[in-house]
Amino acid sequence: MDDMWKKWMGKVLSAGLVSAVLLGGYTPADAAGKNIRVALFVDTGQGYRGVVPAVTLTTEKGMEVTLSGPQGKEKLPSLGGEDARFRVDEYHLIVAETGDWNQAQRVAQQMSQRKYEGSIQVAKRGGQTVYQVVSGTYGSYQIAANAAKTIAQATGQQPAVKGPLRLEAGRYGSLKEAQSWQEVFASSGISAYPVLVADNGKIAYAVWVGDEVSQDALNALAKKASAEVPGFSYKQASAQSYVVLKQDAFGSKNDTIWKYVFSPQVKLSVEPKKAGSTTVIGVVEREQRTYRGEMELSEYKGNLTLVNEVSMEEYLYGVVGSEMAPGWPIEALKAQAVLARTRAAGAGNKYGVANVSDTVYEQAYYGYTKESKDIREAVDETEGEVIYYKGKIAESLFYSNAGGMTADGTEVWGNPVPYLRPVMSDDTEPLEKANIWYQVSLNDGTLGYIRSDLVKMTGGKNAMGLRQAVVSTSSTNLRSGPSTAYHRVLSTLPTGAEVTIVTDAPEENAYSWTRGPYTPAEVAGMINANQTKSNAPRVSASLESLRVTERGPSGRVVEMEADGTRIAASSPDAHRSIFTQGASSLRSTLFDVEEMGTYTILGAGGKRTTYPAGGRSLQAVGADGYADSANGYSDEFLIYRGTDDWRVASKTQKFLFKGTGYGHGLGVSQYGAKGMAQSGYDYKEILQHYYQDVTIEE
């Protein structure tokens, strides 16, 4: 990264986005015309942490690869082909080696099913093709050996540890000549590879022999090689700037690609050769996304790291298209473009070798396929513009949906933000467009939810005036809430099953949501696992009460208690991640908790009984004096509150979370921006509604 870029990016921001950053801490500079470095794979111990053992890059017309290392910067000769794989030259495993392609595929699939990487490397042995299932790159022999044991237990294979120690068997005038000598070694059953070595300002071609893990193994290989292929003064390969060339299968045994196994002391820059007006490069391991700009590969902090370097405005094409949808009002897209540019301009050198990641730790960036004409227009028409507060770059904060009211800084991180105060937000479009579900009661008293298009009205009503219907499709799921993604299946109903419709409910959407109901044991488990203080009091599995005890200016949860004991959260916004079960967490802190097992019964003479009440069981008493448990054997039952208002209660305590909004709520609501744009506001008016006392300028 050049000095001008470092100066422009300013100070490094902390991952926590604390108050010092929110107030601005550096002088802004021109945000247009600069490159930004985006980490696609990186692990620095903070923010986004994601790495892979190998990266596969794809192009339309081929690629140009440049090596930068201790010997300087050199462009590597073209090897041909549109695709290539890249791996750091460290310890790795040969999980299986076979002449049977189908067997190699089975082992690779077995590895994948058990969440291990397994690519197929193609080699020659004694004139025959063999397929090696290769896994991992490891920083030491011991780490690789431990991985070999784990994989052996999981797959039944017997992985062999291979290493980066090799012998050099001469240097040659061309790649073709080096490959010819490689074949000589292969015909003798010795592993050998052509190698590109940076040497005094040029690229030399060498042949290196072996993949050894120790000096003793290297000495033994030297004796074997001298006997099988005499005439070479075998010496240990000692170059620092090099690329070992191997070949991998890419989809089929007849489709092989070069694998660049590069020195940990160098970095490789890969650019696609020009192909039409827009040239992109694909990353198979990043969900096969394609990107503008170039890719840089290196070992950083002990891991293979992939960085996409691209111009700021082209980066924003991908960001705006990832954060908002093409076809949204152009003024909303412009607002998002300014927000995204402001976020990038304030990112600093967060990841050491990169300014930002491509994830929501900063902002989503899913590459070229997310672009569209209107998104490029929104970026171009706001080129260079960022948000300032008192002459310094403001913190760019946005999220999906405010739930009707944006947050105050005290409700998110616990400290105020001078230019972000609660404002009304027109976010209801997702609710208005949501599909309808029915909350239904079955004949046996079971309560749950069914999609409205899966039932047919009979035209009848029960004694309480509730509509009656039948299930119109086979194997229809009855769920605990109105969504297929977040609510569990209670039972499966056949065609013709009779149901009584209690009420209509919108399908889970970006504006409104529910989670649960959860049992006391489930809630206690979440709290105990996710409280931030290790010495926080443990919550009993027989939890009876879960209540919000303090809300902030916008109504968001600031403090909560479980059985009267305060829940320890690192920040007010952290309450939504405390209540996480599996992959399902609360969407915002703008929520209520309904204690389904807590209710008050009004009896004769104004007598009131609140449940739970000392172990009493709730009973339904008929006119004939016959008493039975409410709703039979079902734990849940309905309470009529008048005027067609029904509440679902339970005989045992359960906790149901009901909320609005999606995200932390601080800054710009994307759905709110859409609503304002549809009402005729321009992008600056939108931004200055959510941001107070700021300016928007280049």
For each residue, the residues with C-beta under 8 A, 3 or more apart:
1: 5 6 37 349
2: 5 6
3: 6 7
4: 7 8
5: 1 2 8 9 34 35
6: 1 2 3 9 349
7: 3 4 10 29
8: 4 5 29 30 31 34 345
9: 5 6 345 347 348 349 355
10: 7 25 26 27 28 29 346 348 393
11: 25 26 348
12: 348 349 350
13: 17 21 346 347 348 350
14: 17 18 21
15: 46 47 350 361
16: 413
17: 13 14 21 22 395 413
18: 14 21 22 413 415
19: 22 23 409 413 415 416 417
20: 23 25
21: 13 14 17 18 24 25 346 395
22: 17 18 19 395 409 413 415 417
23: 19 20 389 417 418
24: 21 389 390 391 392 393 394 395
25: 10 11 20 21 392
26: 10 11 346 392 393
27: 10 391 392
28: 10 31 345 386 388 391 392 393
29: 7 8 10
30: 8 33 34 384 698
31: 8 28 34 312 341 342 344 345 384 385 386 698
32: 312 313 383 384 698
33: 30 311 312 384
34: 5 8 30 31 311 312
35: 5 293 309 310 311 312
36: 309 310 311 312 315 344 347 355 356
37: 1 296 307 308 309 353 354 355 356
38: 307 308 309 310 315 354 355 356 357 358 365
39: 42 48 305 306 307 351 353 354 356 357 358
40: 283 286 295 306 307 308 357 358
41: 50 51 52 55 285 286 303 304 305 306
42: 39 48 49 50 51 300 301 303 305 306 307 351 353 354 357
43: 49 50 51 301 303 305
44: 47 49 300 301 351 352
45: 49 301
46: 15 49 350
47: 15 44 350 351 357 361 362
48: 39 42 351 357 358 359 361 362
49: 42 43 44 45 46
50: 41 42 43 359
51: 41 42 43 303 304 305
52: 41 55 117 285 304
53: 87 92 117 135 136 137 304
54: 85 86 87 117 119 137 259 285 304
55: 41 52 85 86 87 283 284 285 297 304 306
56: 83 84 85 86 250 257 283 284 285
57: 63 83 84 85 86 270 281 282 283 284 295
58: 82 83 281 282 283 284 288
59: 62 63 82 83 272 273 275 279 280 281 282
60: 82 272 275 276 279 280
61: 82 272 273 274 275 279
62: 59 78 80 81 82 272 273
63: 57 59 82 84 270 271 272 273 281
64: 75 78 270 271 272 273
65: 75 76 84 260 268 269 270
66: 73 74 75 76 268 269 270 271
67: 73 74 75 76 196 198 203 241 243 262 266 267 268
68: 72 73 74 266 267 268 269
69: 72 198 240 241 263 265 266 267
70: 240 241 265 266
71: 74 198 199 200 201 240 241
72: 68 69 198 201 241
73: 66 67 68
74: 66 67 68 71 198 201 202 203 241
75: 64 65 66 67
76: 65 66 67 79 196 203 243
77: 175 196 203
78: 62 64
79: 76 84 175 245 258
80: 62
81: 62 84 257 258
82: 58 59 60 61 62 63
83: 56 57 58 59 250 257
84: 56 57 63 65 79 81 257 258 259 260 270
85: 54 55 56 57 119 248 250 257 258 259 260
86: 54 55 56 57 259 260 262 268 270 297 304
87: 53 54 55 92 137 259 260 261 262 304
88: 137 261 262 264 299 304
89: 164 242 244 261 262 263 264
90: 137 138 139 163 164 264 299
91: 136 137 138 139 140 141 143 144 161 162 163 164 213
92: 53 87 134 135 136 137 138 144 161 162 211
93: 134 135 136 144 147 148 151 159 160 161 162
94: 97 132 133 134 159 160 162
95: 107 111 118 133 134 135 151 155 157 159
96: 103 104 107 132 133 157 159
97: 94 130 131 132 133
98: 103 104 107 130 131
99: 128 129 130 131
100: 103 104 131
101: 104 105 131 253
102: 105 106
103: 96 98 100 106 107 131
104: 96 98 100 101 107 108 120 131 132 133 249
105: 101 102 108 109 120
106: 102 103 109 110
107: 95 96 98 103 104 110 111 118 133 155 157
108: 104 105 111 112 118 119 120 133
109: 105 106 112 113
110: 106 107 113 114 118 155 157
111: 95 107 108 114 116 117 118 133 135 151 155
112: 108 109 115 116 117 118
113: 109 110
114: 110 111 154 155
115: 112
116: 111 112 135 136 151 154 155
117: 52 53 54 111 112 135 136
118: 95 107 108 110 111 112 133 134 135
119: 54 85 108 133 134 135 248 249
120: 104 105 108 131 132 133 134 248 249
121: 131 132 133 134 246 247 248 249 259
122: 129 130 131 132 247 248 249 253 256
123: 129 130 131 132 186 191 246 247
124: 127 128 129 130 183 186 187
125: 128 130 186 189
126: 186 187 188 189
127: 124 186 187
128: 99 124 125
129: 99 122 123 124
130: 97 98 99 122 123 124 125
131: 97 98 99 100 101 103 104 120 121 122 123 249 253
132: 94 96 97 104 120 121 122 123
133: 94 95 96 97 104 107 108 111 118 119 120 121 157
134: 92 93 94 95 118 119 120 121 248
135: 53 92 93 95 111 116 117 118 119 147 151 159
136: 53 91 92 93 116 117 144 147
137: 53 54 87 88 90 91 92 304
138: 90 91 92 141 143 144 147
139: 90 91 143 302
140: 91 143 144
141: 91 138 144 145 161 163 213 214
142: 145 146
143: 91 138 139 140 146 147
144: 91 92 93 136 138 140 141 147 148 161 163 213
145: 141 142 148 149 161
146: 142 143 149 150
147: 93 135 136 138 143 144 150 151 159
148: 93 144 145 151 152 159 160 161
149: 145 146 152 153
150: 146 147 153 154
151: 93 95 111 116 135 147 148 154 155 157 159
152: 148 149 155 156 157 158 159
153: 149 150
154: 114 116 150 151
155: 95 107 110 111 114 116 151 152
156: 152
157: 95 96 107 110 133 151 152
158: 152
159: 93 94 95 96 135 147 148 151 152
160: 93 94 148
161: 91 92 93 141 144 145 148 213
162: 91 92 93 94 211 212 213
163: 90 91 141 144 211 212 213 214
164: 89 90 91 211
165: 210 211 212 213 214 215 217 218 236 237
166: 208 209 210 211 212 218 236 237 244
167: 208 209 210 218 221 222 225 234 235 236 237
168: 171 206 207 208 209 234 235 236 237 238
169: 181 185 192 206 207 208 209 225 229 232 234
170: 181 206 207 232
171: 168 197 204 205 206
172: 177 178 181 205 206 207
173: 177 205
174: 177 178 205
175: 77 79 178 179 194 196 205
176: 179 180
177: 172 173 174 180 181 205
178: 172 174 175 181 182 194 195 205 206 207
179: 175 176 182 183 194
180: 176 177 183 184
181: 169 170 172 177 178 184 185 192 207
182: 178 179 185 186 192 193 194 207
183: 124 179 180 186 187
184: 180 181 187 188 229
185: 169 181 182 188 190 191 192 207 209 225 228 229
186: 123 124 125 126 127 182 183 189 190 191 192
187: 124 126 127 183 184
188: 126 184 185 228 229
189: 125 126 186 228
190: 185 186 209 210 221 224 225 228 229
191: 123 185 186 209 210 211
192: 169 181 182 185 186 207 208 209 210
193: 182 207 208 244 245 246
194: 175 178 179 182 205 206 207 245
195: 178 205 206 207 208 237 239 242 243 244 245
196: 67 76 77 175 203 204 205 242 243 245
197: 171 203 204 205 206 239 241 242
198: 67 69 71 72 74 202 203 204 239 241 242 266
199: 71 202 203 204 239
200: 71
201: 71 72 74
202: 74 198 199
203: 67 74 76 77 196 197 198 199
204: 171 196 197 198 199
205: 171 172 173 174 175 177 178 194 195 196 197
206: 168 169 170 171 172 178 194 195 197 237 239 242
207: 168 169 170 172 178 181 182 185 192 193 194 195
208: 166 167 168 169 192 193 195 237 244
209: 166 167 168 169 185 190 191 192 221 225 234
210: 165 166 167 190 191 192 217 218 221 225
211: 92 162 163 164 165 166 191
212: 162 163 165 166 217 218 221
213: 91 141 144 161 162 163 165 217
214: 141 163 165 217 218
215: 165 218 219
216: 219 220
217: 165 210 212 213 214 220 221
218: 165 166 167 210 212 214 215 221 222 236
219: 215 216 222 223
220: 216 217 223 224
221: 167 190 209 210 212 217 218 224 225
222: 167 218 219 225 226 234
223: 219 220 226 227
224: 190 220 221 227 228
225: 167 169 185 190 209 210 221 222 228 229 232 234
226: 222 223 229 230 232 234
227: 223 224 230
228: 185 188 189 190 224 225
229: 169 184 185 188 190 225 226 232
230: 226 227
231:
232: 169 170 225 226 229
233:
234: 167 168 169 209 222 225 226
235: 167 168 238
236: 165 166 167 168 218
237: 165 166 167 168 195 206 208 242
238: 168 235
239: 195 197 198 199 206 242 263
240: 69 70 71 263 265 266
241: 67 69 70 71 72 74 197 198 263 265 266
242: 89 195 196 197 198 206 237 239 262 263 266
243: 67 76 195 196 260 261 262 263 266 268
244: 89 166 193 195 208 260 261 262
245: 79 193 194 195 196 258 259 260 261
246: 121 123 193 258 259 261
247: 121 122 123 256 257 258 259
248: 85 119 120 121 122 134 256 257 259
249: 104 119 120 121 122 131 252 253 255 256
250: 56 83 85 255 256 257
251: 255
252: 249 255
253: 101 122 131 249
254:
255: 249 250 251 252
256: 122 247 248 249 250
257: 56 81 83 84 85 247 248 250
258: 79 81 84 85 245 246 247
259: 54 84 85 86 87 121 245 246 247 248
260: 65 84 85 86 87 243 244 245 268
261: 87 88 89 243 244 245 246
262: 67 86 87 88 89 242 243 244 266 268 297
263: 69 89 239 240 241 242 243 266
264: 88 89 90 299
265: 69 70 240 241
266: 67 68 69 70 198 240 241 242 243 262 263 298
267: 67 68 69 296 297 298
268: 65 66 67 68 86 243 260 262 296 297 298
269: 65 66 68 294 295 296 297
270: 57 63 64 65 66 84 86 281 294 295 296 297
271: 63 64 66 281 294 295
272: 59 60 61 62 63 64 275 279 280 281 294
273: 59 61 62 63 64 279
274: 61 279
275: 59 60 61 272 279
276: 60 279
277:
278: 292 368
279: 59 60 61 272 273 274 275 276 292
280: 59 60 272 290 291 292 367 368
281: 57 58 59 63 270 271 272 290 291 293 294 295
282: 57 58 59 288 289 290 291
283: 40 55 56 57 58 286 288 289 290 291 295 306
284: 55 56 57 58 288
285: 41 52 54 55 56
286: 40 41 283 289 306 358
287:
288: 58 282 283 284
289: 282 283 286 366 367 368 369
290: 280 281 282 283 367 368 369
291: 280 281 282 283 295 308 310 318 367 368
292: 278 279 280 310 311 314 315 317 318 367 368
293: 35 281 308 309 310 311 314 315
294: 269 270 271 272 281 308 309 310
295: 40 57 269 270 271 281 283 291 306 307 308 309
296: 37 267 268 269 270 306 307 308 309 353
297: 55 86 262 267 268 269 270 304 305 306 307
298: 266 267 268 304 305 307 353
299: 88 90 264 302 303 304 305
300: 42 44 303 305 352 353
301: 42 43 44 45 305 352
302: 139 299
303: 41 42 43 51 299 300
304: 41 51 52 53 54 55 86 87 88 137 297 298 299
305: 39 41 42 43 51 297 298 299 300 301 353
306: 39 40 41 42 55 283 286 295 296 297
307: 37 38 39 40 42 295 296 297 298 353 354
308: 37 38 40 291 293 294 295 296 358
309: 35 36 37 38 293 294 295 296
310: 35 36 38 291 292 293 294 314 315
311: 33 34 35 36 292 293 314 315
312: 31 32 33 34 35 36 315 316 341 344
313: 32 316 317 379 380 383
314: 292 293 310 311 317 318
315: 36 38 292 293 310 311 312 318 319 344 365
316: 312 313 319 320 337 340 341 344 379
317: 292 313 314 320 321 368 370 371 375 376 379
318: 291 292 314 315 321 322 365 366 367 368 370 371
319: 315 316 322 323 340 344 363 364 365
320: 316 317 323 324 333 336 337 340 375 378 379
321: 317 318 324 326 366 370 371 372 375
322: 318 319 363 364 365 366 370
323: 319 320 336 340 363 364 398 670
324: 320 321 328 332 333 336 375 670 674
325: 328
326: 321 372 374 375
327: 372 374
328: 324 325 332 333 674 677
329: 332 333 674 677 678
330: 333 334 374 377 378 677
331: 334 335 676 677 681 682 683 686
332: 324 328 329 335 336 670 673 674 676 677 683 686
333: 320 324 328 329 330 336 337 374 375 377 378
334: 330 331 337 338 378 381 382 682 683
335: 331 332 338 339 668 673 677 683 686 687
336: 320 323 324 332 333 339 340 378 398 670 673
337: 316 320 333 334 340 341 378 379 382 385 683
338: 334 335 341 342 382 385 386 387 683 687 696
339: 335 336 342 343 387 396 398 667 668 687
340: 316 319 320 323 336 337 343 344 363 396
341: 31 312 316 337 338 344 345 382 384 385 386
342: 31 338 339 345 346 386 387 393 394 396
343: 339 340 346 347 356 362 363 396
344: 31 36 312 315 316 319 340 341 347 355 356 362 363
345: 8 9 28 31 341 342 386 393
346: 10 13 21 26 342 343 393 395 396
347: 9 13 36 343 344 350 355 356 362
348: 9 10 11 12 13 355
349: 1 6 9 12 352 354 355
350: 12 13 15 46 47 347 354 355 356 362
351: 39 42 44 47 48 354 355 356 357
352: 44 300 301 349
353: 37 39 42 296 298 300 305 307
354: 37 38 39 42 307 349 350 351 357
355: 9 36 37 38 344 347 348 349 350 351
356: 36 37 38 39 343 344 347 350 351 362 363 365
357: 38 39 40 42 47 48 351 354 361 362
358: 38 39 40 48 286 308 364 365 366 367
359: 48 50 362 364 365
360: 363 364
361: 15 47 48 357
362: 47 48 343 344 347 350 356 357 359
363: 319 322 323 340 343 344 356 360
364: 319 322 323 358 359 360
365: 38 315 318 319 322 356 358 359
366: 289 318 321 322 358 369 370
367: 280 289 290 291 292 318 358 370
368: 278 280 289 290 291 292 317 318 371
369: 289 290 366
370: 317 318 321 322 366 367 375
371: 317 318 321 368 375 376
372: 321 326 327 375 376
373: 376 377
374: 326 327 330 333 377 378
375: 317 320 321 324 326 333 370 371 372 378 379
376: 317 371 372 373 379 380
377: 330 333 373 374 380 381
378: 320 330 333 334 336 337 374 375 381 382
379: 313 316 317 320 337 375 376 382 383
380: 313 376 377 383
381: 334 377 378
382: 334 337 338 341 378 379 385 683
383: 32 313 379 380 698
384: 30 31 32 33 341 698
385: 31 337 338 341 382 696 697 698
386: 28 31 338 341 342 345 393 696 697 698
387: 338 339 342 393 394 396 687 691 694 695 696
388: 28 391 392 393 394 694 695 696 697
389: 23 24 392 393 394 418 419 691 693 694
390: 24
391: 24 27 28 388
392: 24 25 26 27 28 388 389
393: 10 24 26 28 342 345 346 386 387 388 389
394: 24 342 387 388 389 419 691 694
395: 17 21 22 24 346 417 667
396: 339 340 342 343 346 387 667
397: 420 664 666 667 668
398: 323 336 339 667 668 669 670
399: 402 662 663 664 665 666 667 668 669 670
400: 510 662 663 669 670 671
401: 427 430 510 511 588 660 661 662 663 669 670 671 672
402: 399 405 406 407 425 427 661 663 665 669 671 672
403: 425 427 511 512 588 590 659 660 661 662 665
404: 424 425 427 428 511 590 660 661
405: 402 422 423 424 425 554 555 590 665
406: 402 420 422 423 425 554 665 666 667 669 672 690
407: 402 411 412 420 422 552 554 556 589 664 665 666
408: 411 412 416 417 420 421 422 552 553 554 666
409: 19 22 412 413 414 415 416 417 420 666
410: 413 414 415 416 552 553 558 572
411: 407 408 552 553 554 556 558 572 573 589 665 666
412: 407 408 409 571 572 573 664 665 666
413: 16 17 18 19 22 409 410 571 572 573
414: 409 410 571 572
415: 18 19 22 409 410
416: 19 408 409 410
417: 19 22 23 395 408 409 420 421 666
418: 23 389 693
419: 389 394 691 692 693 694
420: 397 406 407 408 409 417 666 667 690 691 692
421: 408 417 553 692
422: 405 406 407 408 553 554
423: 405 406 689 690
424: 404 405
425: 402 403 404 405 406 669 671 672 675 690
426: 671 672 675 676 679
427: 401 402 403 404 430 510 511 660 661 669 671 672 675
428: 404 431 432 511 675
429: 432 433 511 671 674 675
430: 401 427 433 434 509 510 511 512 671
431: 428 434 506 509 511 512
432: 428 429
433: 429 430 509
434: 430 431 506 507 508 509 511 512
435: 451 452 453 506 507
436: 452 504 505 506 507
437: 449 450 451 452 482 483 504 505 506 507
438: 449 450 451 452 455 469 499 501 502 503 504 505
439: 447 448 449 482 501 502 503 504 505 648
440: 447 448 449 450 455 469 478 499 500 501 502
441: 445 446 447 466 499 500 502 638
442: 445 446 447 448 478 493 497 498 499 500
443: 498
444: 632 633 634
445: 441 442 631 632 633 634 636 637
446: 441 442 478 490 491 634 636
447: 439 440 441 442 502 634 636 637 638 648
448: 439 440 442 478 479 480 490 491
449: 437 438 439 440 478 479 480 481 482 487 505
450: 437 438 440 454 455 471 476 477 478 479 493 499
451: 435 437 438 454 455 507
452: 435 436 437 438 455 504
453: 435
454: 450 451 471 472 473 476
455: 438 440 450 451 452 469 470 471 472 476 499 501
456: 469 470 471 472
457: 467 468 469
458: 468 469 470
459:
460: 467 468
461: 465 466 467 468
462: 465 466 468 500
463:
464: 640
465: 461 462 644
466: 441 461 462 500 501 502
467: 457 460 461 500 501
468: 457 458 460 461 462 498 499 500 501
469: 438 440 455 456 457 458 498 499 500 501
470: 455 456 458 496 497 498 499
471: 450 454 455 456 476 493 494 495 496 497 499
472: 454 455 456 495
473: 454 476 495
474: 494 495
475: 492 493 494
476: 450 454 455 471 473 492 493 494 495 497
477: 450 484 489 491 492 493
478: 440 442 446 448 449 450 489 490 491 492 493
479: 448 449 450 482 483 484 487 488 489 490
480: 448 449 487 488 490 516 517
481: 449 486 487 508 514 515 516
482: 437 439 449 479 487 505 506 507 508 514
483: 437 479 486 487 507 508
484: 477 479 487
485: 508
486: 481 483 508 513 515 584
487: 449 479 480 481 482 483 484 508 514
488: 479 480
489: 477 478 479 492
490: 446 448 478 479 480
491: 446 448 477 478
492: 475 476 477 478 489
493: 442 450 471 475 476 477 478 497 499
494: 471 474 475 476 497
495: 471 472 473 474 476
496: 470 471
497: 442 470 471 476 493 494
498: 442 443 468 469 470
499: 438 440 441 442 450 455 468 469 470 471 493
500: 440 441 442 462 466 467 468 469
501: 438 439 440 455 466 467 468 469 504
502: 438 439 440 441 447 466 638 646 648
503: 438 439 646
504: 436 437 438 439 452 501
505: 436 437 438 439 449 482
506: 431 434 435 436 437 482 509 512
507: 434 435 436 437 451 482 483
508: 434 481 482 483 485 486 487 512 513 514
509: 430 431 433 434 506 512 513
510: 400 401 427 430 662 671
511: 401 403 404 427 428 429 430 431 434 660 661 662 671
512: 403 430 431 434 506 508 509 658 659 660
513: 486 508 509 587 658 659 660 662
514: 481 482 487 508 656 657 658 659
515: 481 486 518 579 581 584 585 586 656 657 659
516: 480 481 654 655 656 657
517: 480 596 650 654 655 656
518: 515 522 523 526 579 581 654 655 656 657
519: 522 523 652 653 654
520: 523 524 540 541 542 543 544 653 654 655
521: 524 525 541 542 543
522: 518 519 525 526 581
523: 518 519 520 526 527 539 543 546 562 579 655
524: 520 521 527 528 539 540 541 543 562
525: 521 522 528 529 541
526: 518 522 523 529 530 578 579 580 581
527: 523 524 530 531 539 562 567 578 579
528: 524 525 531 538 539
529: 525 526
530: 526 527 577 578 579 580
531: 527 528 536 567 568 569 578
532: 536 568 569 570 574
533: 536 568
534:
535:
536: 531 532 533 567 568
537: 565
538: 528
539: 523 524 527 528 543 562 563 565
540: 520 524 543 563
541: 520 521 524 525
542: 520 521
543: 520 521 523 524 539 540 546 562 563 653
544: 520 563 612 653
545: 561 562 563 564 595 598
546: 523 543 560 561 562 593 595 655
547: 560 561 593 595
548: 551 557 559 560 592 593
549: 559 560 561 566
550: 557 558 559
551: 548 555 556 557 558
552: 407 408 410 411 555 556 557 558 572
553: 408 410 411 421 422
554: 405 406 407 408 411 422 590 665
555: 405 551 552 590
556: 407 411 551 552 572 588 589 590 665
557: 548 550 551 552 560 572 575 589 590 591
558: 410 411 550 551 552 572
559: 548 549 550 566 567 572
560: 546 547 548 549 557 566 567 569 575 593
561: 545 546 547 549 564 565 566 567
562: 523 524 527 539 543 545 546 565 567
563: 539 540 543 544 545
564: 545 561
565: 537 539 561 562
566: 549 559 560 561
567: 527 531 536 559 560 561 562 575 578
568: 531 532 533 536
569: 531 532 560 572 574 575 578
570: 532 574
571: 412 413 414 574
572: 410 411 412 413 414 552 556 557 558 559 569 575 589
573: 411 412 413 576 589 664
574: 532 569 570 571 577 578
575: 557 560 567 569 572 578 579 586 589
576: 573 579 585 586 587 588 589 591
577: 530 574 580 585 586
578: 526 527 530 531 567 569 574 575
579: 515 518 523 526 527 530 575 576 585 586 657
580: 526 530 577 584 585 586
581: 515 518 522 526 584 585
582:
583:
584: 486 515 580 581
585: 515 576 577 579 580 581
586: 515 575 576 577 579 580 589 591 657 659
587: 513 576 659 661 662 663
588: 401 403 556 576 591 659 660 661 662 663 664 665
589: 407 411 556 557 572 573 575 576 586 659 664 665
590: 403 404 405 554 555 556 557 659 660 661 665
591: 557 576 586 588 657 658 659 660
592: 548 657 658 659
593: 546 547 548 560 655 656 657
594: 655 656 657 658
595: 545 546 547 598 653 654 655
596: 517 636 648 649 650 653 654 655 656
597: 611 612 649 650 651 652 653 654
598: 545 595 610 611 612 653
599: 610 611 639 647 649
600: 608 609 610 611
601: 608 609 610 611 618
602: 606 607 608
603: 606 607 608 609
604: 607
605:
606: 602 603
607: 602 603 604
608: 600 601 602 603
609: 600 601 603 613 616
610: 598 599 600 601 613
611: 597 598 599 600 601 616 618
612: 544 597 598 615 616 653
613: 609 610 616
614:
615: 612
616: 609 611 612 613
617: 629 651
618: 601 611 629 630 651
619: 627 628 629 630
620: 627 628 629 630 631
621: 625 626 627
622: 625 626 627
623:
624:
625: 621 622
626: 621 622
627: 619 620 621 622
628: 619 620 632
629: 617 618 619 620 632 633 651
630: 618 619 620 637 651
631: 445 620 634 636 637 638
632: 444 445 628 629
633: 444 445 629
634: 444 445 446 447 631 637
635: 650 651 652
636: 445 446 447 596 631 648 649 650 651
637: 445 447 630 631 634 648 649 650 651
638: 441 447 502 631 646 647 648 649
639: 599 646 647 648 649
640: 464 645 646
641: 645 646 647
642: 645
643:
644: 465
645: 640 641 642
646: 502 503 638 639 640 641
647: 599 638 639 641
648: 439 447 502 596 636 637 638 639
649: 596 597 599 636 637 638 639
650: 517 596 597 635 636 637 653 654
651: 597 617 618 629 630 635 636 637
652: 519 597 635
653: 519 520 543 544 595 596 597 598 612 650
654: 516 517 518 519 520 595 596 597 650
655: 516 517 518 520 523 546 593 594 595 596
656: 514 515 516 517 518 593 594 596
657: 514 515 516 518 579 586 591 592 593 594
658: 512 513 514 591 592 594
659: 403 512 513 514 515 586 587 588 589 590 591 592
660: 401 403 404 427 511 512 513 588 590 591
661: 401 402 403 404 427 511 587 588 590 665
662: 399 400 401 403 510 511 513 587 588
663: 399 400 401 402 587 588 669
664: 397 399 407 412 573 588 589
665: 399 402 403 405 406 407 411 412 554 556 588 589 590 661 669
666: 397 399 406 407 408 409 411 412 417 420
667: 339 395 396 397 398 399 406 420 690 691
668: 335 339 397 398 399 672 673 686 687 690 691
669: 398 399 400 401 402 406 425 427 663 665 672 673 690
670: 323 324 332 336 398 399 400 401 673 674
671: 400 401 402 425 426 427 429 430 510 511 674 675
672: 401 402 406 425 426 427 668 669 675 676 690
673: 332 335 336 668 669 670 676 677 686 690
674: 324 328 329 332 429 670 671 677 678
675: 425 426 427 428 429 671 672 678 679
676: 331 332 426 672 673 679 681 685 686 689
677: 328 329 330 331 332 335 673 674 680 681 683 686
678: 329 674 675
679: 426 675 676
680: 677
681: 331 676 677 685 686 689
682: 331 334 685 686
683: 331 332 334 335 337 338 382 677 686 687
684: 687 688 696
685: 676 681 682 688 689
686: 331 332 335 668 673 676 677 681 682 683 689 690
687: 335 338 339 387 668 683 684 690 691 694 696
688: 684 685 691 692 694 696
689: 423 676 681 685 686
690: 406 420 423 425 667 668 669 672 673 686 687
691: 387 389 394 419 420 667 668 687 688 694
692: 419 420 421 688
693: 389 418 419
694: 387 388 389 394 419 687 688 691
695: 387 388
696: 338 385 386 387 388 684 687 688
697: 385 386 388
698: 30 31 32 383 384 385 386
